[in-house]
Structure formats: structure tokens, C-alpha cells
Amino acid sequence: MLAMFVAIGTHMLKSKYQSKRIALLGSHLGKYQIEKLMETLTEGYMRALGEADAGRREQIFNLLASTEASLCDQLNRFSAGFSKVDAADARVSKLPLAVPYADKLFPGATFDLRKALAIHAQGIARAVKNDANRSPKARAFTVSAELFLLQHTCHWFCKSRTVASARMLGRQKTSYEQLVDSVAPETRKAYCALTGR
């Protein structure tokens, strides 16, 4: 009986804690159309890459340029806005499973979401700008990986790394390890240094 009450209490505490984090992130994301733009881009990339005709493929990529620019602008503003969040509220637990208030109990085993969002915004902007001179296919692949890693980080903040990785595997058929390996080297280096991966 005692174990049942402890389990119920822990579940309620975890739900309350996660709801608070979802509300915090949502209050900042809600000001933008980031999720919609990400969806438009990833669908557009898939359509372009599935196109056999090179001219048509290039046309689709060109049509996506304004969506890419808008997404980069909104991500920069989102990251700048979230950077004003109190440091204590922006901590993300590195523990694989969700432990309510683990960021408060084990501050040494956390990273700062504000810094992670800045890394993602910069990485996506670099991939879109394409200073590395990637082919259109490689560029689309890199931008997509950068976007999916941003999604993973947001889910990690709201739930846990394990839940975020399971969602990524379920939705994008991509493992967390594969995702980190697929982003640009600059993003990977900064992200791994921050998260301790």
C-alpha cells in the first residue's frame, strides 16, 4: 500500500513538474510559427529530394528559401527571448530518466537550455547559409538534422532524454546518436561540450 502511494505521489509530482516546463517553453514558442515552418521545410525537402527532374528539384529548393529565412529569423528571436529566462528555470537534467526536480537536486548533472537554443539557432542559420558549400541534397540533409536536434532538445527539456530519443526514433526513424552525428561539425562540437555527450 505504501509503495502504491509513493508511486502515485511521484507520478503526480512528475506530471506537475513537466507541465510547468511545457508551459514555460510553450509561452515562448507560442509567439512564433517555428513548428509550422519546420514542418513546411522538412516536407519541402522530402518533395525536392524525391523529384527525378533536376530543374524541378532546383525550383522546389528555391521556393523554400523564404521559409528558411523566416525560420532562421524566428529561431534567433526565440533564442534571444528565452535567454532572459531565469537560469534556475532553464536547467535540463542529463539523467536519462525523468526525475522530478532533478535539475534542482543534482545541479552538476544539468545543462543550460538557453545556451542549447543559441547553439541550435546558430547551427541552423549556418546550415541554411551553406558556407560549407554542400550540395543541395547534403544541405537539405544537414538543415533537417539541425532542426530535428532542436526538437530533441525541446522534448528533453520538457520530459527527459529517453522520451525525447524515443519520440525521435518513432517520428523520424532516427536514433539520437545518428542525429548528433548528422549535424554540422560546429554544432556537434558545441552541443556535445554543453550536454556532456
C-alpha positions, 0 to 999 in steps of 0.5 A: 500500500505504501509503495502504491502511494509513493508511486502515485505521489511521484507520478503526480509530482512528475506530471506537475513538474513537466507541465510547468516546463511545457508551459514555460517553453510553450509561452515562448514558442507560442509567439512564433510559427517555428513548428509550422515552418519546420514542418513546411521545410522538412516536407519541402525537402522530402518533395525536392529530394524525391523529384527525378527532374533536376530543374524541378528539384532546383525550383522546389529548393528555391521556393523554400528559401523564404521559409528558411529565412523566416525560420532562421529569423524566428529561431534567433528571436526565440533564442534571444527571448528565452535567454532572459529566462531565469537560469534556475528555470532553464536547467535540463537534467542529463539523467536519462530518466525523468526525475522530478526536480532533478535539475534542482537536486543534482545541479552538476548533472544539468545543462543550460537550455538557453545556451542549447537554443543559441547553439541550435539557432546558430547551427541552423542559420549556418546550415541554411547559409551553406558556407560549407558549400554542400550540395543541395541534397547534403544541405537539405540533409544537414538543415533537417538534422539541425532542426530535428536536434532542436526538437530533441532538445525541446522534448528533453527539456520538457520530459527527459532524454529517453522520451525525447530519443524515443519520440525521435526514433518513432517520428523520424526513424532516427536514433539520437546518436545518428542525429548528433552525428548528422549535424554540422561539425560546429554544432556537434562540437558545441552541443556535445561540450554543453550536454556532456555527450 
